[in-house]
């Protein structure tokens, strides 16, 4: 006897329907038959009876069991044979709420036209003005080591938060919530916007949420470039140039699609392939386990077009992974090592509590903080995966008990 949680259905995508478990932001994409099977589960119907109800669609008991295993892993099963698996929840947040007038203006057609204009305006200014083009020296706003590091780290996170805040406002403009949190991509610590309810809106509306960060980044770059024509103060000019450089780095980072950047989600939304990275992992597993002639059942179930796109994407991502790791090992780690070394030299040789002593302490602290936070999130993610693995073990237990 399998009892499932109450669900809410959303828009139809091709032959599939998006559903959400009430009280959560857990979404599934089901076809019409699977949705009817889901609605057949209740505390007074056995899996045998559900299979019999849908025998006209060539569904056997093993197919129903596999479907229940999927629902178990997704957290949609309430109880099995009266044994509680997970509690029912109440919706705490309304979806598709009416956005404010300001948000409607910020993401109107006119606003998007301006964001697009800012992209071409930035390219024009970079091309025709040597003075506006970013240089490596723009990274150092001050001659003081401690001041430069403070400005770099603080400025970087302010710039990134501004980018992420664009996503939050865009999400609210289509009536869904969003929040910024720490996360990591491969070996890079990042701020990311969690928009789990994005699946409750149409694919057309999702583009605005995905592209809002880049739109606001482009707008800020244009603002900083234009301001350089009106300010002659050296410090202000350095801050403006530094901001432009940081924004461009954020933009370049978006091209590393395998890190699930904004452009990755734009691409998957356009291709209507919701998890290219997961498909890529399956291909890598087949290659690195030396199973060249064996394609997993999931890959076999893909259309020829989807499989072809996944293979091309996997090849490009494989190159990108090496580029990202090279940058991390050759640039990021040596900078961190040099900073820590300088910190130790300053704190061990300089007089206790002198200005140079505190300069060294600050350099080391600001350098190690992101690495410490990254380590914490890697540990939390590992703990989460262990819990998910234990939950998946319920599948075989279910199969053996029937």
N, C-alpha and C positions, 0 to 999 in steps of 0.2 A: 504494500500500500504506500504510494508516494503522494505526498501532499506538497503543492508548490505555493509560492508566495503570490500575492496580488500584483498585477502588472498594469502598466499604462502603455498604450500603443501610440506611436507617432507616425511620421510620414512614411509613405511607401517609396522604396528605391528600387527601380526596375521590378523584379519579381519578389522582392523582400520587404519586410515590415520591421521597423525599429521598435523594440520594446524596452521598458525600464521597470526594474523592481521598485515598487513603491517604498519611499523612505530612503532611497539610495541614489547614487549616480552610476549604477551598474547597468550597462546597456547590452542588448544582444540584437543580432539581425537574423530574423527567422522568415522562412517562406510561409505561405498560407497553410500548407499541410502541417508543418511543424508547429505553427501557432495553434491550430486546432487540436493537435496532440497535447500541447501544453495545457490547454483549457480542459482536457479530458482528465488530467490527474486530479485526484481528490482523496480524502482520507477513507472513503468507502469504496474505492475501485482499485483492484489489484493490477499489476503490470500485465498479467495475462488478459484481463478484461479490456485494458486500454489497447493492447495489441490486436485483440479480436475486433474492437470497434473500428480500427483503421486497416484491417486486413485487405480491404478493397484497393488500397494504395500500395499493396505489396510490402507492407511493413510487418516484419516478424518480431518475435519477442526480443531477439538479440539487438535489433535496430532500436527498439524502445529502451533497452538497457543502456546502450551507447548514448542515447539522447539524455537519459537521466544522469549519466556520468558527466556529460557536458554541463548540465544544469547544476550539478553538485559543485563542479569546479568554479562555476560562475556565481555561486551563492544564491541560487534561485530555489533550492529545495528547502521546504519548511520542516518536513518530518518524513521518516521512513518507518513503516509499521508502528506508528504511534510514538516513535522515539524522536524527540525534538532535535533537529539539526541546527536551525537558526531561528531566532525570534522574528515575528512580524514587526514592521516599523511603521511609523506615521510620517507623512511628508512634513518636513520642517520648513522647506523653502518653496515658494511658488515659482513655477517655470513660465517662461514667455511673458514676464511682467512688462507692463508698458514703460518704455524708456522715457527719460526726462527730455525736455525741449532742447537743452544744451547738447545732449548726446545725439539727438536727431540731426542737429546742425553740424556737429563734428564729423558725422559719418553720412552726410547727405551726398547726393551726386555732385553737387558743387564742390564740397570739401574734397572728395576723391579726385576731382579734376585738378584741384590745387595741389594735392599730394603728388599726382602724376607730373604736373608742371615742375614741382620742386626737384624731381629726379633729373629731368632734362636740363633744368637751370643749373644744377650742381655740376653736371657733366660739362656744360658750356663754360662755366667759370673755371673749372679745373683745367680745361683744354686751353683756354685763352689767357690765363693768368698764372705765370710761374710763381708769383708770390703767394698765391692761395693754395698751391699744391702742397699736401702734407709731406713732411720730412721726418726722418728719425729723430732729429734734434728737437722736434716739437714735443717730444715726450717729457723733456726735462724743463719744467717751468721755473725751477729755482736752482741756484748753485749749491744750496744746502742739501746734503744727502737725506736727512730726515724729512725736510720739507718736500723734496721731490717724491719720496716714497709715499708720504701721507697724501699728497695731491694726486698721485697716480692711482693709488688704491681707492681713495674716496671718490675721485672723479670717475673712475671706471665703473664703480657700482652705482653712482648717481645716473650715469649715462645708460647703464643696463636697466636700471629701475624705470627710467623714463620710457624706454623701449617696451618694457613689460606692462607699464601702466596704460600704454596704447591698446594692448590686448584686452586689459580689464574693461576699459571704456567701450571698446568695440563689442565685447561680450554683452555688456549691459545694454548696449544699443539694440541688440536683437532679443533682449528679454531674459538672458541667462546670467548666472553668477560666475565669478572667477576670483582666484586668489593667487598671490605670488608666494612662492616657497623656494627654499634651497633645493638644489638637485645636482646631478653630475652627468656629464656626457663623456663616456670613455674614461679619460683621466683628468677631465677639466671640471672644476667647480663652476656652477652656473646658477643664475636666478631663472626660474621658469614660471610661467603662468599656467595654473591648473584650470582647465575649462572642460571638466568632465561632462557637463550637460550640453556640449556642442552637438551631440548626436540627436538632440531633441529638435534641432532646427534643420532646415533644408540644406543641401549641399551648396546651393547658390549663396545662401546667407553666411556660410562658413568662411568663404573667401575673405570677407571683410575682417573677420576675427583673426584669421591667420596672417593677413597682410598689414594689419593696423600698426604693429611694432615697427616694421620697415618704413611705413608711411610717415610715422612720427619721427623716426630717425632721420629720414631724408629732409623733413621739414626743419628739424633742429640744425642739421648741417647747413642748409641754405641760410637760416637765420644767423649762424655764426660767421658764415662767409660774407654776408652783406654787412654785418656789424664791423667787420675789419676795415671797411671803407670809411667808417665814421669815427673810429677811435685811433688815437695815435699813442696812447699810453702803452709803454712796453709790456708791463705786467698783464694788462687787459688783453693785449694782442696775443701774448703767450698762452693765456688761459683759453682764448677762442681757438687758437691753432691746436692746442692740446685736445679740446673737446671735439674738433673735427676729426683728428686722428683717431680718437677713441671710438667715435661713431662709425668711422670707416672700417675699423677692426671688427666691430660688431656686425657690420654688413657682410664683410668677407667671411666671417665665421658661419654665416647662413648658407654658404655654398657647400659646406660639409654635410650633405643631406643625411648620411648614415648616422649622424648625431641627433636625428629627429629635430631638425631646425624648423623654422617657420616655412621655408621653401619646401621642405620634405612634406609637410602637411598639405601645402598647396598642390604639390605634385600628386600625392595619393588621392586627394579630393578630386582632382581633374581626371585622373585615370580610373577613379572609382575602385581603387585597391586599398583597403583600409589599413593594411599592415604589411608594407613592403619589407620592412626590416625583419619581421618574423619569417617571411618566405625566404629572405636572403640567408638567415641563420640555417634553415633546412638545407639549402644548397651547400653552404659551407660545411655542414656536418657530413653530408654525403661525400664531399671531396676529401676532407681531412680524416675521415675514418676509412678511406680507401675503398669506398663503395661506389665506384665510378658508374657502374651499370645499374645501380639500384636507386630508384627515385621513390621518395616516401609517398604514402597514400595521399597525403595532403597536396603535394605537388602534382600528383596524377589527377587529382580532382579539379585542378585549375584548367582554365581554357588555354588554348595555344597562345593566344595574344598575351594573357596574363603571365604565362610561364616565360615567354620571350622577353617581356618587359622586366621581369624579375631577374633574369640572367644578365641582361645588359646593366641593370641597376647594381647587381652584385659585383660585376667586374669593375665598375667605376668606384664603388664603395671600397673594394679591396685596395685599390690604389690610394684612395682618400685616407684609409685607416693608417697606412704606412706613412703618408705625409703628416698626418696629425701626430702620430707617435714620434716621428722625426723632430717635429717642432717642439714637442714636449721634452724629449731627451736632450736635444741639442741647444735649445734656447731656454725653456722654462726651468729645468732642473739646474743647469749651470748657473743661472742668475740666482736661484734660491741658495745654491751651495756657496756662491761668492758672498752673498749677503750675510749668511750665517757665519761664514769665516770672518768677515769684517766685524760682525757683532762680537764674536769671541775675542778677537784681537783688541777691540776697543774696550770691552768690559774687563779684560784681564790686565791690560797694560796701562790704561788711563786711570787717573785718580778716581777713587770711589765717589759716586754721585756728582762727578763733574759734568759739564755740558756735553763733552764728547762721549762720556760714559752713557748718558741717557740717549744720545744719538744712536749709539750702537744697540741699546736695548730696544728702541723703537723700530730700528731697521729689522732686527730679528723677529720681533713680535708681528709686525705687519706682513713679513714674508711667510712666517710659519702658520699664521691664522687660517688662511685658505686651505693649506695642506691638512691641518687638523680637522677642519670642518668636512673636507672631502673624505678623510679617513672615517669619520663618524658616520657619514651617509653611506659609505660602502659597507660598513658593518651593519647598519640598519637594513640596507637592501638585502644583504646576505641572510639576515634573520627573517625577513619577509619571505624570501624564496624557500627557506626551510619550512616555514609555516604552510606555504602553498603546496609544497611537496607532501606534507603530512595530510593536507586536505584531499589531495589527489588520490592518496592511498585508500580513501573511502570508496573509490570506484571499484577496484577489485574485490573489496569486502562485500559491496552490494552484489556484484556478479556471482560471487561464491555462495551468497546466502539465498539465492533464488533457484 
